[in-house]
Amino acid sequence: MAGVTQPKDRSHFILPDLGEGLDEAELIKWRGSVGDEIKEHETLAEMETDKALVEVPSPWTGTVSELCGSAGDMIKVGAVLVRYGDVGDVDASTTADAEDSATTTEPAAEESGDEDAGTVVGSVSGELTVSDRFARKTEQDSGQDQTRGKALATPAVRRIARELGVDINLIAGSGRGGRVTASDVHEFSHGGAPSAPAQSTPAGGFAPQAVAIPADLPPVDAGNVVETIPFRGVRRKIAEALDRSVKTAVHFTVVDEANVTDLDAKRREYAKVLGAKMSMLPFVMSAICKALRSHSSLNAIVDDANSQILRKDAVNLGCAVDTEHGLMVPVIHGAQSLSIGQLGHAVGELARGCKDRSIERERLAGGTFTVSNVGSYGGMFATPIINYPEVAILAVGRAKEKVLAENGRMFVGNVMPLSLSCDHRVVDGAEGARFLNTVVRLLEDPSELID
């Protein structure tokens, strides 16, 4: 964060926007304790945002006096995350600027509630920066009378209050984070009512997400519980995404089987040439990309806010990955231009990134179609839930030997189950069946699939 203009008041650190304009993030764990001296750029906390684990660094050196929140709390962007006791020395130019601000009115930056509180951008590996502007997303003050402590104000404003004979601690600040401005002091000195803070931080520095609970829920038997597992982290994000998809997209599922006997033999040849193990998934992904050329209605997303269907040119193929943290869906951007070998390499790379939580946030977004390999755990058919706002997802079952018949001849072959779910608002049932038929045809004819 070198070269970044920091707030003059270093007594607290406000949670910045962790990317893509998010309103809140989940606190996973603290990386320090009260009383610890945190160095500049040292990680303060780990936060969860849209399945990505983000390390939040300290913008300056200081001793932690308060950690505002506990693991599992949803912290609002703009809320106080950490309070500091002793802070590192502020450079002379910053101090001089603070003294120069001692005028009859506070600078616009002090009076405005629109200045940003810091935007963190970068990868989940901890390479984060804080922008020069600071996000202003804080919760409205509850309006209830509270016992006031020491007011937040700059030295210049405190000097104005002393000159006017005003107890600054009695003034409700209208500035950033409840800070008292020069205007607040002048208004109070002239007999005006204390200014109500325009935006202030909720008690404790965090605001749990409000969840509407139906009144008719059946009673829960709380006896004989072995373990209580709270909805948090990736599991909470999964629950929110699936709930949104089911309530928004109109699901229908069509299933079929593909005779992949010849393709399995071709897969073994590929593995020998590459000198590495290779699953059937890259071949299925290649078939999906080719099929989407003829069935472009499935390579799309829905913009419900503007009542639009956005068909895409490039195939950004999501691939569901099961991790110990929960299901994650990394995206292979431009999958239609990759060879089968390249797709296999990309799948392995993304899977490793998801499992060790090193995957970049950008690779978890922007998908246009998703494939889920339920067969890797022995499943066959499924009714997969669409990765909204996409309009289709294909679940691939485990290939098994079966007795098949063709032209009056019986033989044993490998059969792969396929289950396609589509959003019926966008994709007609017949088109979904035609797309799946194209995928089956490509899988059953390796010469057409591998060109």
Beta strands, then each sheet from edge to edge (+ up, - down):
strand 1: 12-14
strand 2: 24-30
strand 3: 37-38
strand 4: 43-49
strand 5: 52-57
strand 6: 62-67
strand 7: 74-76
strand 8: 80-87
strand 9: 120-122
strand 10: 128-130
strand 11: 251-259
strand 12: 300-303
strand 13: 308-311
strand 14: 317-319
strand 15: 321-323
strand 16: 326-328
strand 17: 331-332
strand 18: 369-372
strand 19: 392-396
strand 20: 400-406
strand 21: 409-423
sheet 1: 1+ 8- 6+ 3-
sheet 2: 5+ 4- 2+ 7-
sheet 3: 9+ 10-
sheet 4: 11+ 21- 19+ 18+ 14+ 17-
sheet 5: 11+ 21- 20+
sheet 6: 12+ 13-
sheet 7: 15+ 16-
end
